[in-house]
Amino acid sequence: MKLLNKSAFTLIELIVYLGIIVSVLLLNLILIKVVKLNNPAETIFWESVDSAWNEMTITSQIYHTGYQVQFWQNRLIFIPSDKRLKRKIISYPTDLQIVQFVSFKVSDDGFVAPRTVHWYSKDGREKYQQKIQLGWSGYRLKKTN
């Protein structure tokens, strides 16, 4: 009987190979988490902005009221037209700033003129672009550097 000389992975080699792939994938996932948590103040700030934006959307639809949104002196302020509703104020993280005063109105039907808000780091480089959409679609945030 003649034995054929076939080259293939043995079971041990296959397990080692899969172990290496799994460890590389886990390392990659861990690095992604570390990069996202690089600046927790910014993460908390953007989560707060999302929450306030959603709250503005819901209360506007319930109470049929517009809002004034102002980016002013290291604060983002949501001011409802209905005086019974409270203002929402969110402070910027220390490493984010806006070069110019930005203010816009959101009507009670959700209309807002499209615009882009540019966020800069303390060294003057643009860090984020916040593109505000028409209607209640909200905004899109794009990291630029």
C-alpha positions as CSV (number, residue, x, y, z in Angstrom):
1,M,0.0,0.0,0.0
2,K,1.4,3.3,-1.0
3,L,0.9,6.4,1.3
4,L,0.2,9.6,-0.4
5,N,2.2,12.6,0.8
6,K,-0.4,15.2,1.3
7,S,0.5,18.5,2.9
8,A,-2.3,20.0,5.0
9,F,-2.8,21.6,8.4
10,T,-2.8,19.3,11.4
11,L,-5.4,19.8,14.1
12,I,-2.9,21.5,16.4
13,E,-1.7,23.9,13.7
14,L,-5.3,24.8,12.9
15,I,-6.1,25.5,16.6
16,V,-2.9,27.7,16.9
17,Y,-3.9,29.5,13.7
18,L,-7.4,30.2,14.9
19,G,-6.1,31.3,18.3
20,I,-3.9,33.9,16.6
21,I,-6.7,35.3,14.5
22,V,-9.1,35.5,17.5
23,S,-6.4,37.3,19.6
24,V,-5.7,39.8,16.8
25,L,-9.5,40.5,16.5
26,L,-9.9,40.9,20.3
27,L,-6.9,43.3,20.4
28,N,-8.4,45.3,17.6
29,L,-11.7,45.6,19.5
30,I,-9.9,46.7,22.7
31,L,-8.0,49.3,20.8
32,I,-11.2,50.7,19.2
33,K,-12.7,51.0,22.7
34,V,-9.6,52.8,24.0
35,V,-9.7,55.2,21.1
36,K,-13.4,56.0,21.6
37,L,-12.8,56.6,25.3
38,N,-9.7,58.7,24.6
39,N,-11.6,61.8,25.7
40,P,-14.5,60.9,27.9
41,A,-15.6,64.5,28.4
42,E,-16.3,64.8,24.6
43,T,-18.2,61.5,24.6
44,I,-20.3,62.6,27.5
45,F,-20.9,66.0,25.9
46,W,-22.1,64.5,22.6
47,E,-24.3,62.0,24.4
48,S,-25.8,65.0,26.3
49,V,-26.4,66.9,23.0
50,D,-28.1,63.9,21.5
51,S,-30.3,63.6,24.6
52,A,-31.2,67.3,24.6
53,W,-31.9,67.3,20.9
54,N,-34.2,64.3,21.2
55,E,-36.0,66.0,24.2
56,M,-36.4,69.1,22.2
57,T,-37.9,67.1,19.3
58,I,-40.4,65.3,21.6
59,T,-41.5,68.4,23.6
60,S,-41.9,70.5,20.5
61,Q,-44.2,68.0,19.0
62,I,-46.2,67.6,22.3
63,Y,-46.5,71.3,23.1
64,H,-46.4,72.6,19.5
65,T,-43.7,75.1,20.3
66,G,-40.6,76.2,18.6
67,Y,-37.1,76.4,20.0
68,Q,-34.1,78.7,19.8
69,V,-30.8,76.9,19.8
70,Q,-27.7,79.0,20.8
71,F,-24.0,78.0,20.8
72,W,-22.7,80.8,23.1
73,Q,-19.8,81.3,25.6
74,N,-18.9,77.6,26.0
75,R,-22.5,76.6,26.4
76,L,-25.2,75.1,24.2
77,I,-28.6,76.4,25.1
78,F,-32.0,75.0,24.1
79,I,-34.6,77.8,24.7
80,P,-38.3,76.8,24.2
81,S,-40.7,79.4,22.9
82,D,-43.3,78.2,25.5
83,K,-42.3,79.8,28.8
84,R,-43.7,76.9,30.8
85,L,-40.9,74.6,29.5
86,K,-37.4,74.7,31.0
87,R,-34.2,75.7,29.1
88,K,-31.6,73.0,28.7
89,I,-28.0,74.2,29.0
90,I,-25.0,72.0,28.2
91,S,-21.4,73.2,28.8
92,Y,-18.7,72.4,26.2
93,P,-15.7,70.3,27.2
94,T,-12.6,72.5,27.9
95,D,-10.9,71.3,24.7
96,L,-13.8,72.2,22.3
97,Q,-14.7,75.7,21.1
98,I,-16.8,77.5,18.5
99,V,-15.1,80.5,16.8
100,Q,-18.3,82.5,16.2
101,F,-21.7,82.8,17.9
102,V,-24.3,80.4,16.3
103,S,-28.0,80.7,16.8
104,F,-30.9,79.3,14.9
105,K,-34.6,78.7,15.3
106,V,-36.5,75.5,15.1
107,S,-40.1,76.0,14.3
108,D,-42.9,74.1,16.0
109,D,-43.3,72.0,12.8
110,G,-39.6,71.0,13.1
111,F,-38.3,73.1,10.2
112,V,-34.8,74.4,10.6
113,A,-32.6,75.9,7.8
114,P,-29.7,73.5,7.1
115,R,-26.4,74.7,8.4
116,T,-23.0,73.4,9.5
117,V,-21.5,74.2,12.9
118,H,-17.7,73.9,13.1
119,W,-16.1,72.8,16.3
120,Y,-12.4,73.5,16.9
121,S,-9.9,72.2,19.3
122,K,-7.9,74.6,21.5
123,D,-5.0,74.7,19.0
124,G,-7.4,76.0,16.3
125,R,-7.8,72.9,14.2
126,E,-11.3,71.9,13.1
127,K,-12.3,68.8,15.1
128,Y,-15.9,68.2,14.3
129,Q,-18.5,69.3,11.7
130,Q,-22.1,69.2,13.0
131,K,-24.4,69.3,10.0
132,I,-28.0,70.3,11.0
133,Q,-30.6,68.8,8.7
134,L,-34.1,70.0,7.7
135,G,-36.9,68.8,9.8
136,W,-36.7,66.5,12.8
137,S,-34.0,64.4,11.2
138,G,-31.6,66.1,13.6
139,Y,-27.9,66.5,12.9
140,R,-24.9,64.5,11.7
141,L,-21.6,64.7,13.4
142,K,-18.4,64.2,11.5
143,K,-15.0,64.0,13.1
144,T,-12.6,65.9,10.8
145,N,-9.1,65.1,12.3
